[in-house]
Amino acid sequence: MTAAAIEEAFAALTQKRYLKVRSIAGGPHTVELSATAFRRGVDAVVPGAGKARRQIIAALVNDPPAGDRQVHDLAALTGKPLLFVLQFLKQMEEEGDVQVSQGLGGVSRVRVSPTLKRRL
């Protein structure tokens, strides 16, 4: 894909509010997927996304990761990309089910709300 094609795609997706692109020095620096875009598109891109969501919720409720890289541990458990897990946890955070803290070097913690059990 050419740089112009990527820029055009980002512009179209930004206009529909599916992406938030932050630029530095005139080029994209970070790209954030909106919750709506994640919900609409992830199942088409990530095989077994529904099963992975259920696995993440079950792990958080029944056997939460205890290490310093909890988000990475959930990605390893499900065999899904880290970005998928982060976006799903962000969605859960917006719904009040978890709190996610991230630090330098991949350090992450996930605190679970007692109401999360109802999502099983």
N, C-alpha and C positions, 0 to 999 in steps of 0.2 A: 504494500500500500504506500502510496506517495505521501509526503508531508502535507500536500494540499488536500488530498482525499481525507486524511485523518483530521485535519483542521475543519474541513467541511462537515464531517460526521460529528465531531465534537460540538460544533456550532448548532447543528440540527438537534442533537440530543439535549444540549443545554437549553435551547429554545422551548423544548417540550418539558423541561424541568426534570429530565432523567439523570443529568449529570451536573455537577458543579466543578468547574475547572478553575484552578488557581494558577496564575501564570507568574513566572519570574523571568525577567530579561526577555519578554516577548514570546516565550514558549511555554507550553504546559509544564507545570511543576508537579501538581497533585491533581488527581481526578477522583471525585467522590460520587459514587452511585447513589441515587435517591432511593428511598425505601420503596416507592412505587415501582421504579424500574427493577429493583431487586425482586420484588414479589412477582412481577409480570414476566421477567425474562430468565430467572435463574433456573427454573425447571427445564427450560429448553437447552440450556448451556451445560448444566451440571447433571449428569446422569445420577439418578438415585438421590436427588436433593431432598425429597420428602422423607425418605428413610433416614437420611443423615440428620435432618432436623429432629426427628423423633429420638435418634440415638443421642444427640447432644442434650436434649431435655432430660432423657432418662439418666444419662450420666450425671448431669448436674443435680438431679433430685436424689438418685440412689447411691452414686459412688463418685462424688465430685473430685476432680483432679486436685492434688494437694501440693504440687510443685510450684516453682517460681514461673513457669511458662505454661500456664493453664490453657490459654488459647491454642498454643501449639499442640498441647496434649490432646485437646478436643479434635483438632485437625488430623492428628495421627490416628486417633480412635476411629474416626469416620472415613479416613482415606480421602478426604476432600481438601481442596485448596484452602490455605489460610485465609484468603480474602473472603471466601464463602462463609467460613466460620465467623470471622469478624463482622461481616455484614449481618448475618443472622443474629449474633449477639447484640449488635446495635439495635436491630429491630425489637428484640426482646427487652432491651434496656428502655426503649421508647415506650413500651407497653408496661413498664414497671416490674418486670419479672426478674431482672438481674441488674447488677451494677458491674461494669467492666473498668478496670484500672490497667493502664499500660504504661510501661516505663522504658528506659533505654535498654538496648540489648535483647529485646524480645521478652522482657519480664512482664508478666500479666497475671492478674488476679480476677476471678469472677465470684462475686457474692450473689447468692441466690435468695430471692424473696420466698417466704413461706407459701405464697399463693401459686407458685410455679407448678406445684403438684397437680393442680386442676387442669393444666394443659396436656397432661398425659392422656 
